[in-house]
């Protein structure tokens, strides 16, 4: 996650990271290279995940999106209820949303059925999706019922020291602020 943020910062984007509380860590932290991390006062209930509510954090997330003048909301992980909630709130505010999926789920067990339905709702009007493999793309298209043309593949484990963005395609119409919403797990 921090590698993605560093890559975006290196080409001039402002990156805000939004996550839930980690033990006593709550509040705002300023990291190197201008990365700002909001540890929201939302506590996990299982496997570093927050309870999916879709509305309980609305006032706080809305305030952060407006206060930080966020342009794009980028959510990670099908299991991150906070990412889906922030993307929904961002879309309600008219912001672009991007979702990155690293997972391969089935379709039969109860957990997969619930997660897939949640993903389908969350991605219904997402601006774009990113997957880390072509198999992952096929899986996300089926699970989330999104158009294949709305999903790009960026292979996992890209060496960012060898990656150079096409600077001719970099937005120059003003500052872009990207909010990344994710669980911080290793």
N, CA, C and O of each residue as an XYZ file, in Angstrom:
744
protein
N       0.814     -1.182      0.000
C       0.000      0.000      0.000
C       0.864      1.254      0.000
O       0.601      2.194     -0.751
N       1.892      1.270      0.839
C       2.745      2.451      0.900
C       3.544      2.603     -0.393
O       3.867      3.727     -0.776
N       3.879      1.482     -1.090
C       4.566      1.580     -2.368
C       3.695      2.275     -3.402
O       4.187      3.100     -4.172
N       2.409      1.951     -3.429
C       1.478      2.613     -4.337
C       1.436      4.108     -4.027
O       1.514      4.940     -4.931
N       1.314      4.436     -2.760
C       1.261      5.844     -2.364
C       2.547      6.568     -2.761
O       2.492      7.688     -3.270
N       3.696      5.946     -2.536
C       4.971      6.565     -2.898
C       5.076      6.789     -4.403
O       5.582      7.819     -4.847
N       4.598      5.826     -5.187
C       4.616      5.959     -6.643
C       3.743      7.133     -7.081
O       4.154      7.930     -7.925
N       2.544      7.245     -6.515
C       1.640      8.341     -6.864
C       2.197      9.689     -6.422
O       2.085     10.678     -7.146
N       2.794      9.730     -5.238
C       3.386     10.974     -4.737
C       4.544     11.402     -5.628
O       4.733     12.593     -5.873
N       5.328     10.425     -6.120
C       6.505     10.749     -6.932
C       6.148     11.439     -8.246
O       6.981     12.152     -8.804
N       4.924     11.245     -8.754
C       4.520     11.923     -9.986
C       3.640     13.141     -9.704
O       3.031     13.696    -10.619
N       3.574     13.553     -8.442
C       2.932     14.816     -8.108
C       1.538     14.751     -7.530
O       0.924     15.794     -7.309
N       1.013     13.560     -7.276
C      -0.312     13.456     -6.676
C      -0.226     13.605     -5.164
O       0.782     13.250     -4.553
N      -1.267     14.120     -4.578
C      -1.382     14.167     -3.115
C      -2.176     12.943     -2.707
O      -3.250     12.695     -3.255
N      -1.668     12.169     -1.751
C      -2.314     10.923     -1.351
C      -2.702     10.980      0.119
O      -1.891     11.321      0.980
N      -3.953     10.642      0.386
C      -4.489     10.541      1.741
C      -4.851      9.075      1.944
O      -5.508      8.483      1.088
N      -4.442      8.488      3.042
C      -4.774      7.098      3.337
C      -5.794      7.083      4.469
O      -5.608      7.733      5.497
N      -6.867      6.337      4.268
C      -7.937      6.239      5.255
C      -8.041      4.788      5.692
O      -8.182      3.895      4.856
N      -7.972      4.547      6.991
C      -8.071      3.192      7.517
C      -8.742      3.249      8.883
O      -9.059      4.325      9.388
N      -8.947      2.100      9.460
C      -9.584      2.045     10.782
C      -8.530      2.120     11.882
O      -7.331      2.117     11.604
N      -8.980      2.187     13.119
C      -8.075      2.251     14.270
C      -7.281      0.955     14.375
O      -7.790     -0.125     14.075
N      -6.053      1.072     14.796
C      -5.198     -0.081     15.090
C      -4.804      0.025     16.554
O      -3.902      0.782     16.914
N      -5.490     -0.741     17.392
C      -5.247     -0.646     18.831
C      -5.503      0.776     19.286
O      -6.572      1.328     19.023
N      -4.534      1.379     19.968
C      -4.731      2.753     20.440
C      -4.466      3.811     19.367
O      -4.642      5.004     19.617
N      -4.046      3.382     18.178
C      -3.716      4.350     17.123
C      -4.985      4.866     16.462
O      -5.617      4.168     15.668
N      -5.348      6.097     16.801
C      -6.526      6.771     16.255
C      -6.121      8.212     15.987
O      -5.353      8.798     16.750
N      -6.630      8.775     14.919
C      -6.321     10.171     14.611
C      -5.562     10.293     13.310
O      -5.592      9.394     12.470
N      -4.881     11.415     13.151
C      -4.168     11.711     11.916
C      -2.671     11.555     12.150
O      -2.139     12.033     13.152
N      -2.000     10.886     11.227
C      -0.536     10.749     11.264
C       0.026     11.283      9.961
O      -0.534     11.045      8.890
N       1.125     11.999     10.053
C       1.810     12.513      8.877
C       3.051     11.656      8.659
O       3.902     11.544      9.542
N       3.146     11.053      7.476
C       4.252     10.163      7.146
C       5.233     10.903      6.235
O       5.045     12.080      5.925
N       6.276     10.197      5.814
C       7.271     10.804      4.924
C       6.660     11.118      3.570
O       5.651     10.529      3.182
N       7.264     12.030      2.866
C       6.886     12.469      1.523
C       5.473     13.061      1.469
O       4.871     13.099      0.396
N       4.941     13.516      2.584
C       3.643     14.171      2.595
C       2.441     13.252      2.658
O       1.312     13.714      2.487
N       2.646     11.969      2.897
C       1.529     11.037      3.026
C       0.816     11.303      4.347
O       1.447     11.380      5.401
N      -0.498     11.441      4.277
C      -1.309     11.712      5.456
C      -2.211     10.506      5.690
O      -2.895     10.060      4.769
N      -2.220      9.972      6.913
C      -3.002      8.782      7.232
C      -4.039      9.132      8.296
O      -3.701      9.636      9.367
N      -5.307      8.857      7.987
C      -6.395      9.012      8.939
C      -6.715      7.641      9.521
O      -7.161      6.751      8.798
N      -6.491      7.464     10.821
C      -6.907      6.256     11.530
C      -8.246      6.574     12.176
O      -8.305      7.209     13.229
N      -9.324      6.126     11.535
C     -10.666      6.460     12.008
C     -10.998      5.708     13.293
O     -10.522      4.590     13.489
N     -11.798      6.296     14.164
C     -12.170      5.635     15.421
C     -13.222      4.540     15.193
O     -14.287      4.534     15.811
N     -12.890      3.631     14.300
C     -13.739      2.484     13.974
C     -12.912      1.250     14.312
O     -11.779      1.112     13.853
N     -13.468      0.370     15.101
C     -12.693     -0.773     15.559
C     -13.100     -2.041     14.824
O     -14.245     -2.189     14.397
N     -12.153     -2.943     14.685
C     -12.370     -4.173     13.927
C     -13.097     -5.209     14.777
O     -13.069     -5.162     16.007
N     -13.747     -6.147     14.090
C     -14.410     -7.223     14.823
C     -13.848     -8.585     14.455
O     -13.931     -9.511     15.262
N     -13.277     -8.742     13.261
C     -12.701    -10.029     12.871
C     -11.669     -9.819     11.769
O     -11.954     -9.134     10.787
N     -10.485    -10.391     11.911
C      -9.450    -10.401     10.874
C      -9.149     -9.002     10.320
O      -9.038     -8.827      9.107
N      -9.020     -8.031     11.185
C      -8.730     -6.638     10.807
C      -9.791     -6.053      9.875
O      -9.467     -5.213      9.036
N     -11.037     -6.474     10.003
C     -12.148     -5.939      9.210
C     -13.130     -5.221     10.122
O     -13.332     -5.604     11.274
N     -13.736     -4.168      9.579
C     -14.781     -3.468     10.320
C     -16.129     -4.040      9.927
O     -16.264     -4.662      8.873
N     -17.110     -3.835     10.759
C     -18.454     -4.315     10.490
C     -19.041     -3.545      9.302
O     -19.029     -2.314      9.313
N     -19.549     -4.234      8.285
C     -20.112     -3.527      7.129
C     -21.442     -2.864      7.480
O     -22.441     -3.550      7.696
N     -21.457     -1.546      7.537
C     -22.677     -0.818      7.880
C     -23.181      0.021      6.716
O     -24.386      0.239      6.586
N     -22.290      0.484      5.884
C     -22.560      1.330      4.723
C     -23.042      2.735      5.069
O     -23.124      3.576      4.174
N     -23.364      3.023      6.322
C     -23.814      4.386      6.617
C     -23.266      4.971      7.912
O     -23.271      6.191      8.075
N     -22.794      4.140      8.836
C     -22.401      4.659     10.154
C     -21.255      5.665     10.097
O     -21.198      6.580     10.920
N     -20.352      5.512      9.149
C     -19.205      6.416      9.058
C     -19.447      7.573      8.102
O     -18.538      8.363      7.848
N     -20.649      7.685      7.573
C     -20.945      8.691      6.558
C     -20.520     10.106      6.954
O     -19.833     10.762      6.170
N     -20.899     10.609      8.141
C     -20.515     11.995      8.460
C     -19.000     12.206      8.502
O     -18.507     13.225      8.019
N     -18.269     11.268      9.065
C     -16.818     11.415      9.197
C     -16.126     11.302      7.842
O     -15.266     12.121      7.520
N     -16.491     10.299      7.047
C     -15.859     10.124      5.736
C     -16.215     11.299      4.820
O     -15.356     11.802      4.097
N     -17.462     11.732      4.847
C     -17.880     12.883      4.034
C     -17.061     14.114      4.405
O     -16.593     14.839      3.528
N     -16.888     14.349      5.702
C     -16.115     15.507      6.161
C     -14.680     15.435      5.636
O     -14.144     16.437      5.162
N     -14.049     14.247      5.717
C     -12.664     14.084      5.238
C     -12.589     14.317      3.732
O     -11.691     15.017      3.262
N     -13.525     13.736      2.962
C     -13.515     13.908      1.509
C     -13.622     15.381      1.125
O     -12.930     15.841      0.217
N     -14.480     16.110      1.809
C     -14.660     17.535      1.511
C     -13.484     18.349      2.027
O     -12.938     19.175      1.296
N     -13.083     18.128      3.279
C     -11.993     18.887      3.900
C     -10.683     18.742      3.131
O      -9.959     19.719      2.939
N     -10.383     17.519      2.691
C      -9.117     17.250      1.986
C      -9.228     17.481      0.482
O      -8.255     17.285     -0.245
N     -10.402     17.895      0.008
C     -10.656     18.167     -1.407
C     -10.234     16.970     -2.279
O      -9.498     17.119     -3.255
N     -10.718     15.792     -1.898
C     -10.377     14.553     -2.591
C     -10.978     14.560     -3.996
O     -12.107     15.008     -4.194
N     -10.216     14.060     -4.964
C     -10.639     13.981     -6.353
C     -11.028     12.551     -6.734
O     -11.997     12.339     -7.462
N     -10.265     11.573     -6.236
C     -10.485     10.160     -6.564
C     -10.452      9.349     -5.271
O      -9.567      9.542     -4.437
N     -11.421      8.436     -5.102
C     -11.436      7.519     -3.968
C     -11.033      6.148     -4.504
O     -11.675      5.609     -5.405
N      -9.968      5.596     -3.944
C      -9.435      4.313     -4.410
C      -9.537      3.296     -3.280
O      -8.829      3.394     -2.278
N     -10.421      2.321     -3.450
C     -10.632      1.290     -2.441
C      -9.889      0.009     -2.784
O      -9.757     -0.350     -3.954
N      -9.410     -0.670     -1.764
C      -8.689     -1.929     -1.925
C      -9.403     -3.032     -1.171
O      -9.869     -2.815     -0.053
N      -9.495     -4.191     -1.754
C      -9.911     -5.437     -1.119
C     -11.420     -5.610     -1.010
O     -12.137     -4.739     -0.518
N     -11.871     -6.760     -1.485
C     -13.295     -7.101     -1.400
C     -13.743     -7.229      0.049
O     -14.927     -7.071      0.344
N     -12.803     -7.518      0.965
C     -13.146     -7.676      2.376
C     -13.157     -6.368      3.143
O     -13.557     -6.352      4.307
N     -12.733     -5.270      2.533
C     -12.666     -3.996      3.237
C     -13.998     -3.261      3.164
O     -14.268     -2.530      2.211
N     -14.827     -3.463      4.186
C     -16.118     -2.778      4.251
C     -15.926     -1.263      4.263
O     -16.725     -0.530      3.681
N     -14.874     -0.798      4.920
C     -14.588      0.630      4.976
C     -14.297      1.181      3.577
O     -14.729      2.286      3.248
N     -13.571      0.424      2.753
C     -13.285      0.861      1.385
C     -14.574      0.991      0.579
O     -14.768      1.973     -0.137
N     -15.447      0.004      0.697
C     -16.711      0.052     -0.037
C     -17.577      1.212      0.435
O     -18.224      1.882     -0.369
N     -17.585      1.441      1.735
C     -18.368      2.549      2.292
C     -17.825      3.890      1.802
O     -18.597      4.767      1.415
N     -16.517      4.052      1.815
C     -15.913      5.312      1.360
C     -16.152      5.531     -0.130
O     -16.383      6.661     -0.561
N     -16.097      4.460     -0.919
C     -16.369      4.586     -2.351
C     -17.823      5.006     -2.591
O     -18.091      5.847     -3.449
N     -18.750      4.427     -1.844
C     -20.169      4.787     -1.963
C     -20.378      6.263     -1.621
O     -21.068      6.979     -2.346
N     -19.786      6.710     -0.525
C     -19.919      8.112     -0.114
C     -19.267      9.023     -1.155
O     -19.808     10.079     -1.485
N     -18.106      8.615     -1.669
C     -17.447      9.391     -2.722
C     -18.314      9.533     -3.960
O     -18.404     10.615     -4.540
N     -18.949      8.445     -4.363
C     -19.828      8.495     -5.535
C     -21.029      9.398     -5.274
O     -21.468     10.119     -6.170
N     -21.567      9.364     -4.045
C     -22.681     10.250     -3.709
C     -22.278     11.719     -3.795
O     -23.113     12.587     -4.047
N     -20.989     11.988     -3.583
C     -20.465     13.358     -3.684
C     -19.996     13.692     -5.099
O     -19.490     14.787     -5.342
N     -20.162     12.748     -6.041
C     -19.790     12.989     -7.433
C     -18.326     12.763     -7.745
O     -17.839     13.241     -8.769
N     -17.610     12.044     -6.891
C     -16.188     11.791     -7.116
C     -15.983     10.531     -7.949
O     -16.846      9.654     -7.984
N     -14.846     10.446     -8.613
C     -14.452      9.236     -9.333
C     -14.021      8.198     -8.300
O     -13.440      8.537     -7.269
N     -14.313      6.931     -8.590
C     -13.919      5.856     -7.688
C     -13.219      4.756     -8.468
O     -13.578      4.448     -9.605
N     -12.214      4.173     -7.830
C     -11.459      3.062     -8.404
C     -11.380      1.982     -7.336
O     -11.186      2.271     -6.155
N     -11.530      0.747     -7.760
C     -11.459     -0.378     -6.829
C     -10.395     -1.359     -7.303
O     -10.376     -1.741     -8.474
N      -9.518     -1.765     -6.406
C      -8.503     -2.773     -6.716
C      -8.850     -4.052     -5.997
O      -9.080     -4.057     -4.787
N      -8.889     -5.150     -6.751
C      -9.236     -6.458     -6.196
C      -8.070     -7.420     -6.350
O      -7.530     -7.593     -7.442
N      -7.694     -8.038     -5.249
C      -6.614     -9.020     -5.245
C      -7.145    -10.434     -5.037
O      -6.369    -11.389     -5.010
N      -8.436    -10.572     -4.893
C      -8.986    -11.838     -4.406
C      -9.547    -12.709     -5.525
O      -9.903    -12.228     -6.601
N      -9.612    -14.001     -5.234
C     -10.276    -14.984     -6.081
C     -11.268    -15.728     -5.203
O     -10.875    -16.547     -4.371
N     -12.532    -15.449     -5.384
C     -13.569    -16.093     -4.586
C     -14.336    -17.085     -5.420
O     -14.367    -17.014     -6.648
N     -14.950    -18.005     -4.727
C     -15.862    -18.931     -5.375
C     -17.252    -18.334     -5.418
O     -17.434    -17.127     -5.254
N     -18.235    -19.200     -5.642
C     -19.602    -18.739     -5.779
C     -20.583    -19.549     -4.940
O     -21.781    -19.268     -4.957
N     -20.099    -20.547     -4.209
C     -21.012    -21.507     -3.597
C     -21.197    -21.349     -2.092
O     -22.326    -21.432     -1.610
N     -20.119    -21.124     -1.331
C     -20.274    -21.095      0.127
C     -20.901    -19.783      0.576
O     -20.908    -18.801     -0.166
N     -21.419    -19.775      1.776
C     -22.157    -18.632      2.310
C     -21.322    -17.358      2.326
O     -21.803    -16.292      1.943
N     -20.080    -17.466      2.765
C     -19.194    -16.301      2.814
C     -19.018    -15.691      1.425
O     -19.077    -14.471      1.269
N     -18.804    -16.532      0.422
C     -18.610    -16.040     -0.942
C     -19.884    -15.397     -1.485
O     -19.816    -14.361     -2.146
N     -21.026    -15.988     -1.218
C     -22.297    -15.436     -1.706
C     -22.526    -14.044     -1.121
O     -22.901    -13.120     -1.843
N     -22.302    -13.895      0.171
C     -22.501    -12.595      0.831
C     -21.492    -11.574      0.312
O     -21.864    -10.447     -0.015
N     -20.220    -11.960      0.236
C     -19.178    -11.041     -0.245
C     -19.430    -10.644     -1.690
O     -19.270     -9.477     -2.048
N     -19.819    -11.591     -2.517
C     -20.076    -11.288     -3.925
C     -21.253    -10.335     -4.094
O     -21.203     -9.446     -4.944
N     -22.298    -10.501     -3.313
C     -23.450     -9.596     -3.385
C     -23.045     -8.195     -2.926
O     -23.445     -7.196     -3.524
N     -22.250     -8.135     -1.861
C     -21.746     -6.856     -1.362
C     -20.898     -6.173     -2.444
O     -21.007     -4.967     -2.664
N     -20.046     -6.972     -3.119
C     -19.187     -6.454     -4.184
C     -20.025     -5.954     -5.358
O     -19.731     -4.900     -5.923
N     -21.044     -6.683     -5.723
C     -21.928     -6.289     -6.822
C     -22.575     -4.934     -6.540
O     -22.637     -4.077     -7.422
N     -23.051     -4.746     -5.326
C     -23.671     -3.474     -4.942
C     -22.639     -2.355     -4.965
O     -22.905     -1.265     -5.472
N     -21.464     -2.629     -4.415
C     -20.423     -1.623     -4.308
C     -19.873     -1.191     -5.664
O     -19.539     -0.021     -5.852
N     -19.777     -2.125     -6.607
C     -19.180     -1.813     -7.908
C     -20.203     -1.405     -8.967
O     -19.845     -1.215    -10.129
N     -21.469     -1.271     -8.576
C     -22.533     -0.966     -9.534
C     -22.251      0.288    -10.357
O     -22.560      0.322    -11.548
N     -21.678      1.302     -9.752
C     -21.351      2.510    -10.512
C     -19.935      3.004    -10.222
O     -19.663      4.205    -10.238
N     -19.044      2.056     -9.957
C     -17.625      2.372     -9.750
C     -17.031      2.855    -11.077
O     -17.360      2.317    -12.134
N     -16.169      3.853    -11.028
C     -15.588      4.406    -12.253
C     -14.703      3.403    -12.975
O     -14.749      3.311    -14.202
N     -13.894      2.647    -12.231
C     -13.008      1.656    -12.852
C     -12.522      0.665    -11.798
O     -12.472      0.978    -10.608
N     -12.168     -0.528    -12.253
C     -11.614     -1.571    -11.369
C     -10.238     -1.976    -11.872
O      -9.951     -1.909    -13.067
N      -9.393     -2.398    -10.938
C      -8.063     -2.901    -11.254
C      -7.940     -4.275    -10.620
O      -8.316     -4.465     -9.463
N      -7.417     -5.229    -11.370
C      -7.139     -6.561    -10.833
C      -5.667     -6.870    -11.052
O      -5.021     -6.259    -11.903
N      -5.139     -7.813    -10.292
C      -3.708     -8.102    -10.343
C      -3.364     -9.268    -11.273
O      -2.192     -9.618    -11.412
N      -4.362     -9.866    -11.904
C      -4.115    -10.931    -12.877
C      -5.315    -11.034    -13.813
O      -6.393    -10.522    -13.510
N      -5.126    -11.689    -14.936
C      -6.230    -11.871    -15.879
C      -7.290    -12.812    -15.313
O      -8.480    -12.630    -15.569
N      -6.867    -13.815    -14.546
C      -7.819    -14.707    -13.880
C      -8.622    -13.910    -12.848
O      -9.836    -14.075    -12.725
N      -7.920    -13.041    -12.107
C      -8.601    -12.183    -11.136
C      -9.619    -11.274    -11.814
O     -10.697    -11.033    -11.272
N      -9.281    -10.769    -12.998
C     -10.213     -9.917    -13.746
C     -11.475    -10.696    -14.103
O     -12.588    -10.214    -13.895
N     -11.299    -11.894    -14.639
C     -12.459    -12.716    -14.991
C     -13.326    -12.989    -13.766
O     -14.555    -12.938    -13.832
N     -12.658    -13.281    -12.641
C     -13.371    -13.572    -11.401
C     -14.153    -12.348    -10.918
O     -15.308    -12.477    -10.513
N     -13.539    -11.167    -10.956
C     -14.195     -9.938    -10.511
C     -15.358     -9.571    -11.431
O     -16.404     -9.126    -10.957
N     -15.188     -9.751    -12.729
C     -16.258     -9.463    -13.679
C     -17.472    -10.343    -13.379
O     -18.607     -9.868    -13.407
N     -17.235    -11.615    -13.096
C     -18.339    -12.526    -12.779
C     -18.961    -12.218    -11.417
O     -20.182    -12.135    -11.291
N     -18.107    -12.046    -10.389
C     -18.605    -11.828     -9.029
C     -19.283    -10.488     -8.863
O     -20.340    -10.397     -8.238
N     -18.680     -9.435     -9.423
C     -19.192     -8.082     -9.234
C     -20.147     -7.631    -10.315
O     -20.727     -6.549    -10.223
N     -20.319     -8.457    -11.350
C     -21.206     -8.138    -12.478
C     -20.864     -6.775    -13.082
O     -21.737     -5.938    -13.310
N     -19.559     -6.576    -13.335
C     -19.100     -5.350    -13.989
C     -18.690     -5.688    -15.420
O     -18.378     -6.839    -15.725
N     -18.691     -4.693    -16.286
C     -18.282     -4.900    -17.673
C     -16.772     -5.138    -17.706
O     -16.012     -4.477    -16.998
N     -16.353     -6.084    -18.531
C     -14.919     -6.395    -18.656
C     -14.125     -5.168    -19.101
O     -12.959     -5.019    -18.737
N     -14.747     -4.295    -19.882
C     -14.050     -3.091    -20.354
C     -13.800     -2.096    -19.220
O     -12.991     -1.181    -19.373
N     -14.481     -2.261    -18.087
C     -14.290     -1.384    -16.929
C     -13.258     -1.926    -15.950
O     -13.107     -1.393    -14.851
N     -12.542     -2.987    -16.340
C     -11.556     -3.616    -15.464
C     -10.216     -3.696    -16.188
O     -10.133     -4.228    -17.295
N      -9.172     -3.169    -15.562
C      -7.805     -3.257    -16.097
C      -7.005     -4.248    -15.278
O      -7.315     -4.507    -14.115
N      -5.966     -4.801    -15.897
C      -5.068     -5.712    -15.197
C      -3.714     -5.036    -15.034
O      -3.076     -4.651    -16.014
N      -3.287     -4.899    -13.795
C      -1.940     -4.432    -13.472
C      -1.335     -5.548    -12.630
O      -1.715     -5.720    -11.472
N      -0.399     -6.307    -13.194
C       0.113     -7.489    -12.482
C       0.670     -7.158    -11.102
O       1.293     -6.117    -10.891
N       0.430     -8.065    -10.184
C       0.935     -7.931     -8.828
C       2.457     -8.001     -8.848
O       3.039     -8.593     -9.757
N       3.087     -7.417     -7.878
C       4.538     -7.455     -7.707
C       5.282     -6.728     -8.828
O       6.345     -7.176     -9.258
N       4.734     -5.619     -9.297
C       5.430     -4.795    -10.264
C       6.551     -4.075     -9.531
O       6.321     -3.475     -8.481
N       7.757     -4.130    -10.071
C       8.903     -3.447     -9.472
C       8.765     -1.959     -9.786
O       9.013     -1.536    -10.915
N       8.370     -1.165     -8.789
C       8.103      0.247     -9.052
C       9.355      1.029     -9.442
O       9.247      2.117    -10.008
N      10.542      0.492     -9.147
C      11.745      1.194     -9.589
C      11.912      1.087    -11.105
O      12.623      1.889    -11.710
N      11.252      0.091    -11.726
C      11.302     -0.074    -13.177
C      10.079      0.524    -13.862
O      10.027      0.590    -15.090
N       9.101      0.956    -13.081
C       7.853      1.481    -13.622
C       7.933      2.991    -13.743
O       8.264      3.689    -12.784
N       7.627      3.485    -14.930
C       7.583      4.927    -15.138
C       6.250      5.266    -15.788
O       5.968      4.795    -16.889
N       5.431      6.066    -15.136
C       4.152      6.441    -15.750
C       4.381      7.258    -17.013
O       5.403      7.931    -17.146
N       3.444      7.200    -17.926
C       3.473      8.002    -19.147
C       3.139      9.438    -18.750
O       1.973      9.775    -18.544
N       4.164     10.279    -18.643
C       3.974     11.646    -18.163
C       3.135     12.495    -19.117
O       2.605     13.530    -18.711
N       3.006     12.074    -20.380
C       2.167     12.831    -21.311
C       0.684     12.670    -20.967
O      -0.145     13.469    -21.399
N       0.350     11.625    -20.181
C      -1.041     11.388    -19.801
C      -1.352     11.880    -18.390
O      -2.466     11.686    -17.905
N      -0.398     12.504    -17.732
C      -0.613     13.006    -16.377
C      -1.520     14.230    -16.442
O      -1.315     15.118    -17.269
N      -2.509     14.273    -15.580
C      -3.454     15.378    -15.500
C      -2.731     16.644    -15.088
O      -1.987     16.645    -14.107
N      -2.943     17.731    -15.832
C      -2.296     18.997    -15.495
C      -3.313     20.095    -15.233
O      -2.954     21.271    -15.166
N      -4.581     19.723    -15.083
C      -5.637     20.699    -14.870
C      -5.780     21.154    -13.435
O      -6.750     21.840    -13.112
N      -4.870     20.808    -12.577
C      -4.953     21.197    -11.169
C      -4.553     20.017    -10.300
O      -4.304     18.920    -10.799
N      -4.492     20.250     -9.007
C      -4.035     19.165     -8.129
C      -5.040     18.018     -8.062
O      -6.244     18.243     -7.935
N      -4.541     16.801     -8.148
C      -5.372     15.617     -7.960
C      -5.052     15.073     -6.580
O      -3.888     14.861     -6.240
N      -6.082     14.850     -5.797
C      -5.910     14.273     -4.470
C      -6.613     12.935     -4.453
O      -7.811     12.840     -4.721
N      -5.855     11.905     -4.135
C      -6.369     10.549     -4.149
C      -6.474     10.052     -2.718
O      -5.530     10.165     -1.935
N      -7.629      9.504     -2.388
C      -7.791      8.885     -1.087
C      -7.769      7.379     -1.282
O      -8.570      6.837     -2.045
N      -6.864      6.707     -0.602
C      -6.785      5.258     -0.642
C      -7.387      4.742      0.641
O      -6.983      5.158      1.727
N      -8.359      3.829      0.535
C      -9.040      3.283      1.690
C      -8.764      1.796      1.727
O      -9.072      1.080      0.774
N      -8.180      1.321      2.829
C      -7.765     -0.076      2.846
C      -7.490     -0.550      4.260
O      -7.328      0.243      5.187
N      -7.442     -1.877      4.399
C      -6.922     -2.478      5.621
C      -5.409     -2.513      5.475
O      -4.913     -2.763      4.377
N      -4.673     -2.274      6.524
C      -3.226     -2.342      6.483
C      -2.797     -3.687      7.058
O      -2.602     -3.817      8.267
N      -2.651     -4.676      6.199
C      -2.254     -5.997      6.640
C      -1.049     -6.446      5.842
O      -0.814     -5.974      4.730
N      -0.288     -7.361      6.418
C       0.878     -7.870      5.703
C       0.641     -9.276      5.244
O       1.514     -9.878      4.620
